[in-house]
Amino acid sequence: FEPKGLPSIWPHFSMFSDAQPGRHNGVIWPQVNGLFVKAAAQEKDYPVFSDEFERVTRLFNGTPGNIREIYNAISGAADGGWQNGGHWGAAQNQTWSATAYLNMIYNGIFGINFSTDGITFSPYLKSEWGPVSLTNLKYRNMILNLNLSGNGNHISSFKLDQVAQKKPLFRRI
């Protein structure tokens, strides 16, 4: 890890440096980090999941209202890196970066797992983050509102339409 997060490729290739990182190495691509964070959550490596989720959150908070394509792993600035002898910009309003972040929230924090049978949940909530809600999530012909409280990855109660359920499962209708 570098000060602002996990670069997609490290160390720098020989022609690049901290001062001039390559466009495809030594920089943070949020969509790559999103997959890394999702894998950490699926493997229940919650310290790695929460640390990198918080790093990506800080990067996005550094460019409020404008999620960027690439960030500098040392400074955290939106930075497209160097390629072909020139410095590139970090494209603005990147849906792949935003989608990766939503994936961290949906699959990591809320532990949403879609299958042909419905949705199962295996959430992880760090005490400093909660309680949290995810509202107006469209699923088939329904709108779901999810609420998490507490700390950790143990589900002590699961309710569907205010009715306690034995398993954290929402069956397909």
C-alpha positions, 0 to 999 in steps of 0.5 A: 500500500502507498500512502493514499491506497493500493496502486494497480501495479507496483513498483514503478516501471523503470522509466517512472517515479513517485514524481512522474508515475506511469499512467498504468502503474504507480497510480490508483484505478478505483475500478481495480481497487473495487475488485480488490475490496470486493475480494477482501470482503468475500474472503472475510478479510475485514481489516483489508476491506475496511482500510482500502474502502476508507482510502477510496472514500477519502480519494473521492471526498478529495474530488467532491461531486466528481469521481475521477478515473485515476488518482496519485497513490502518493498525494491522492490527487486526481492524476492521470499519470505519465505516458508517451512522454506526456502527462495525462489528465484524470478523466472526470465523472467516471462511471466505472470508478463510481460503479466500483465504489457502489460494488464496495458498498453493496457487496462489502458493507451490505453483503448483498449476493444475488442468485437465481433463488433471490438475495442473501446477505453477509454484511460487514459494518465497522462501528464507526460507519454505522448505522447505515441505510441503503434506500430505493434499491430496485430489485425486479418489480420491488424497491428495497430499503436496507438498514444495518446497525451494530458492528462486525459481520454477525447478523443478530436479526433479519427482518423482511417487512418488519417480520423476523426471518430465520435466515438472511435471505430474500427469496425471488418473487 
